[in-house]
Amino acid sequence: IVALDLTQTIEVNIAVAQLWRNYGQIHLLVNCAGVAYQSSFLQSKMPQVQEELSVNLLGMYNLTSLIARRMASQRQGTIVNVSSLMGKVAAPTMATYSATKFAILGFTQALRQELAEHNIRVIALLPSLTDTDMVRDLKLFRWVIPMTPQQVAKALVTGMQNDSSEILVGWQSHLAVLCQRISPWLLELILRIATPPAPSRQQPSQKLNKLIPKLNFLSRIHRFSDLFLSRT
């Protein structure tokens, strides 16, 4: 286990090089580090906006670049980028977070096509609200039922077994995306009703979520992925 701040580029470079040297080839990368701030757009603060962009997007980009090059040299690997339902359906009071998740989805789609020739799979995982430390300081949207990390991990492994390139997790996610396609005005109305009042002060999610790996979530993914890889 290596605790690492993704915003520190030099530290990330050193850590990846050490992992490669000490443990050999890297076959699976799960990008799930993230931070979220909740506020109305008009109350947003630039330091928090920059932190979300740095952790959720730029940190993920740098780590992926370092490991993808090594996977290309070994001509094998799987990269899982954790986006969100908010990468499909943007949510009020979460403008910057939604923007980073949309960006992750687009990045993943482009990367999938580029890295295919190197025998590297690139998968987008899009869970709905998940019961982790990151969301415990956020005001929940009305009617949203949080998923457990176990459910998300199981959906990931099932999706990998089915060779899915994009894994939308949970019935709430599927319903929201379907509603957006069929009747976007209805979804916008539902979101306006379901959106919690914007907090007067921004409350950050736990900053420990900048650290990788997220122990509870990744430990379950590792167990499931070990089972999956042992069967292939």
Secondary structure, DSSP 4 states (H G I P E B T S, - for coil): ---EETT-HHHHHHHHHHHHHHH----EEEE-----EE--GGG--HHHHHHHIIIIIIIHHHHHHHHHHHHHHHT-EEEEEE--GGGTS--TT-HHHHHHHHHHHHHHHHHHHHHGGGTEEEEEEE--SB-SGGGTTSPPPTT--PBPHHHHHHHHHHHHHTT-SEEE-SHHHHHHHHHHHH-HHHHHHHHHHHPPPPPSS-EEPPGGGGEES-HHHHHHHHHHHHHHHHT-
